[in-house]
Amino acid sequence: MPTRKITCLSKGCPNYVRQWQTTTATSKILCERLHDEVGVAILPGSEFGRPAYELTARMAFVDFDGARALASAEVMPLNENLPADFIDNHCPKVITAIERTCDWLEQ
């Protein structure tokens, strides 16, 4: 069973890396399993020119109200950072999907 290196941008650490064992053969199968078992849809890296055996995938961060987020961000002065809870307040479904994906990988 090959060891795969998965990077999850969650758990409060941008460099969170998880080593895991899998018999999953392709990135398409990985994406199908994630969808079937967790309800999170991602696209296999093989659809973007990556080798299927890499088990790479793309997650689209689009399940939020972009107009509302942009309107909220536009009232902030350009020289200030967005509030720490901006993503939590405007993109909760995206955060949930990332957390579910990372939890699934840790099983």
Protein Blocks (a to p, Z undefined) as FASTA:
>chain_A
ZZddddddeehiakbccddddfbfbfklmmmmmmmmnopacddfklnopafklopacddd
fbccfklmmmmmmmpcfkbccdfklmmmmmmmmmmmmmmmmmmmmZZ
